[in-house]
Amino acid sequence: MRLDPILEIDVSPDVYNPSDDSYLLLKVVELSPDGSLLEVGTGTGLVAVHAAKLGAKVTAVDINPHAVDCAKRNAARNNVRLEVVHGDLFDKIPGSFDVIAFNPPYLPGEATSTTWIEKAWSGGDEGSEVAVRFLRDAWRHLNPGGRIYIILSSVGGLMSVLKAAKERYSAEMLIEQRMFFESIFAYKLEPRSSSRE
C-alpha cells in the first residue's frame, strides 16, 4: 500500500507512534480492495486505516487499551470503518483473513516492562519472544492463499524468528532498511501446504 498523505493519523503519548518500521510495513502490504486484513499490534492504526480506506474489511487488535482508543479515533477521523479489538495477539480474534500484518515488539528488553511504550518495543530477552508466539497461531487465521507481512530486526532475535517460522511457513525477505544501529526487514510469510493438514 502507498502512504496516503491525505489521511490524518493522531498520536498518543501511551501509544507507539508510527516510525520507520511502521511505514516499511505499510509499504510492503499488498491487499485487494475486496480483501480482508488483520493488523496485530495496530498502535495508532496506521496500516489498518490505510487498508480500510482502500475498501478492505479490516480488523485491528492491540493489547494496549490506549492504542485501541487511538486506532478508533483515527478510523473515525478519516471516516473509515474498521473493527478494533482489545486483546493479546489472537486471543479475541475469531475467523480468518487474506492478510495479517504485524510490526511486533522486536528489541531485546525486559519481559516485565512497566509502561505501554516500553511494552511496544520490548520483545523479551532476545527480542523474538512475541514474534515467535505470534507465528504459532497466525497460520490458523489465514484464508487459503493468505499471507503475513511482518517486520523483523537484526538486533531482535532475527534468526530465532526465522527458525520458528521455518516449520510452518515459507519466508521471503522483501526489503532491508539499514538504520544507524540495526537493519529492519520486511518479510512475507505464507503457510506451507502441510500446515493446513
GUVEX-741549 format. One record per residue (C-alpha): z, x, y; residue number from 1. Coordinates in nm, 4 decimals. Layout:
BEGIN
Z|X|Y|NUM
...
***
This chain:
BEGIN
0.0000|0.0000|0.0000|1
-0.0552|0.1079|0.3556|2
0.2120|0.1139|0.6212|3
0.1638|-0.1900|0.8413|4
0.2636|-0.0851|1.1960|5
0.2983|-0.4496|1.2970|6
0.5854|-0.5104|1.0546|7
0.9271|-0.4545|1.2096|8
1.1996|-0.3112|0.9882|9
1.5544|-0.3285|1.1226|10
1.8037|-0.0705|1.0031|11
2.1773|-0.0811|0.9447|12
2.4494|0.1878|0.9545|13
2.5588|0.0946|0.5997|14
2.2076|0.0987|0.4506|15
1.9779|0.3882|0.3586|16
1.7185|0.3841|0.6334|17
1.3515|0.4433|0.5496|18
1.2808|0.8150|0.5218|19
1.0082|1.0403|0.3813|20
1.0785|0.9269|0.0251|21
1.0650|0.5585|0.1238|22
0.7260|0.5999|0.2893|23
0.5980|0.8026|-0.0064|24
0.6913|0.5164|-0.2398|25
0.5181|0.2675|-0.0102|26
0.2065|0.4847|-0.0077|27
0.1650|0.5025|-0.3861|28
0.2448|0.1444|-0.4866|29
-0.0688|-0.0413|-0.5911|30
-0.0390|-0.4172|-0.6155|31
-0.2842|-0.7043|-0.6085|32
-0.2159|-0.9902|-0.3652|33
-0.1537|-1.2282|-0.6566|34
0.0700|-0.9804|-0.8392|35
0.4466|-0.9676|-0.8767|36
0.6739|-0.6852|-0.7674|37
1.0379|-0.5971|-0.8183|38
1.1810|-0.3414|-0.5782|39
1.5008|-0.1940|-0.7205|40
1.7358|-0.0415|-0.4636|41
1.5479|-0.2137|-0.1853|42
1.7634|-0.0869|0.1044|43
1.6057|-0.2272|0.4210|44
1.3345|-0.3951|0.2138|45
1.0523|-0.1728|0.3418|46
0.8392|-0.1861|0.0257|47
0.9353|-0.5446|-0.0599|48
0.8420|-0.6783|0.2842|49
0.5064|-0.4974|0.2788|50
0.4292|-0.6369|-0.0676|51
0.5263|-0.9894|0.0390|52
0.3036|-0.9556|0.3455|53
0.0122|-0.8897|0.1073|54
0.0873|-1.2206|-0.0625|55
0.2580|-1.0879|-0.3745|56
0.5508|-1.2635|-0.5392|57
0.8396|-1.0290|-0.4610|58
1.1955|-0.9872|-0.5804|59
1.4221|-0.7190|-0.4334|60
1.7599|-0.6083|-0.5650|61
2.0320|-0.3791|-0.4337|62
2.3896|-0.3040|-0.5342|63
2.4829|-0.2664|-0.1662|64
2.5664|-0.6067|-0.0112|65
2.4758|-0.4695|0.3343|66
2.1289|-0.3817|0.2025|67
2.0873|-0.7329|0.0629|68
2.1661|-0.8764|0.4068|69
1.9398|-0.6238|0.5799|70
1.6438|-0.6946|0.3499|71
1.6878|-1.0693|0.4002|72
1.6892|-1.0207|0.7783|73
1.3741|-0.8081|0.7598|74
1.1973|-1.0687|0.5480|75
1.2865|-1.3404|0.7991|76
1.1950|-1.1211|1.0961|77
0.8493|-1.0619|0.9502|78
0.8066|-1.4205|0.8308|79
0.7570|-1.3320|0.4631|80
0.9058|-1.4850|0.1515|81
1.0935|-1.2718|-0.0967|82
1.3927|-1.3200|-0.3195|83
1.6742|-1.0722|-0.2523|84
1.9395|-1.0325|-0.5224|85
2.2776|-0.8584|-0.5099|86
2.3059|-0.6667|-0.8356|87
2.3114|-0.3332|-1.0168|88
1.9619|-0.2412|-1.1392|89
1.8560|-0.5211|-1.3787|90
2.1877|-0.6958|-1.4441|91
2.0921|-1.0011|-1.2329|92
1.7145|-0.9850|-1.2852|93
1.5531|-1.2256|-1.5313|94
1.1853|-1.2208|-1.6075|95
0.9174|-0.9561|-1.5788|96
0.6839|-0.8147|-1.3159|97
0.3479|-0.6456|-1.2742|98
0.5026|-0.3626|-1.0742|99
0.8521|-0.2201|-1.0405|100
0.9175|0.0201|-0.7513|101
1.2296|0.2372|-0.7304|102
1.3438|0.5086|-0.4918|103
1.6653|0.5959|-0.6788|104
1.9648|0.7944|-0.5603|105
1.8473|1.1365|-0.6787|106
2.0583|1.4072|-0.5139|107
2.3443|1.5672|-0.7046|108
2.6757|1.4279|-0.5865|109
2.9998|1.2691|-0.6881|110
2.9622|0.9603|-0.9032|111
3.2646|0.8213|-0.7162|112
3.1034|0.8312|-0.3716|113
3.3008|0.6092|-0.1389|114
3.0601|0.4968|0.1333|115
2.7453|0.2919|0.0805|116
2.5365|0.5649|0.2416|117
2.6742|0.8261|0.0002|118
2.6021|0.5934|-0.2908|119
2.2446|0.5528|-0.1666|120
2.1631|0.9197|-0.2219|121
2.4147|1.0309|-0.4877|122
2.2601|1.0221|-0.8343|123
2.5622|1.1669|-1.0139|124
2.6442|1.5234|-1.1165|125
2.2839|1.6204|-1.1917|126
2.1213|1.3676|-0.9636|127
1.9437|1.1976|-1.2536|128
2.2020|0.9529|-1.3890|129
2.0878|0.6406|-1.2015|130
1.7178|0.7025|-1.2726|131
1.7849|0.7609|-1.6444|132
1.9885|0.4394|-1.6642|133
1.7047|0.2545|-1.4875|134
1.4477|0.3803|-1.7390|135
1.6466|0.2487|-2.0363|136
1.5749|-0.1118|-1.9384|137
1.2833|-0.1077|-1.6947|138
1.0149|-0.1479|-1.9623|139
1.1723|-0.4782|-2.0700|140
1.0961|-0.6188|-1.7229|141
0.7261|-0.5288|-1.7113|142
0.4414|-0.7677|-1.7815|143
0.1703|-0.6418|-2.0186|144
-0.0252|-0.3792|-1.8264|145
0.2661|-0.3384|-1.5861|146
0.3716|-0.0107|-1.4278|147
0.6570|0.1586|-1.2496|148
0.6408|0.3684|-0.9341|149
0.9408|0.5964|-0.8922|150
1.0424|0.8775|-0.6566|151
1.1991|1.1914|-0.8068|152
1.3250|1.5176|-0.6580|153
1.3097|1.8821|-0.7576|154
1.6844|1.9094|-0.6897|155
1.7767|1.5824|-0.8626|156
1.7525|1.6478|-1.2352|157
1.3754|1.6026|-1.2412|158
1.3349|1.7399|-1.5936|159
1.6167|1.5206|-1.7253|160
1.4467|1.2099|-1.5908|161
1.1065|1.3074|-1.7300|162
1.2629|1.3856|-2.0670|163
1.4320|1.0445|-2.0692|164
1.1023|0.8783|-1.9776|165
0.9024|1.0554|-2.2475|166
1.0158|0.8335|-2.5365|167
0.9017|0.5031|-2.3844|168
0.6609|0.5866|-2.1012|169
0.3538|0.7846|-2.0182|170
0.4090|0.9585|-1.6838|171
0.1598|1.0575|-1.4172|172
0.2614|1.2543|-1.1104|173
0.0708|1.1049|-0.8169|174
0.1877|1.3046|-0.5145|175
0.4133|1.6005|-0.4454|176
0.5532|1.6263|-0.0952|177
0.7185|1.9580|-0.0111|178
1.0224|1.9430|0.2115|179
1.2400|2.2132|0.3635|180
1.4760|2.2457|0.0660|181
1.3094|2.0374|-0.2056|182
0.9940|1.8706|-0.3255|183
0.9809|1.4974|-0.3773|184
0.7430|1.3473|-0.6284|185
0.5903|1.0049|-0.6699|186
0.5350|0.9173|-1.0356|187
0.3633|0.6283|-1.2066|188
0.5110|0.5326|-1.5434|189
0.3515|0.2996|-1.7951|190
0.5177|0.1853|-2.1182|191
0.3759|0.3269|-2.4368|192
0.2479|0.0562|-2.6696|193
0.5243|0.1363|-2.9209|194
0.7851|0.0462|-2.6541|195
0.6867|-0.3182|-2.6781|196
0.7382|-0.3413|-3.0524|197
***
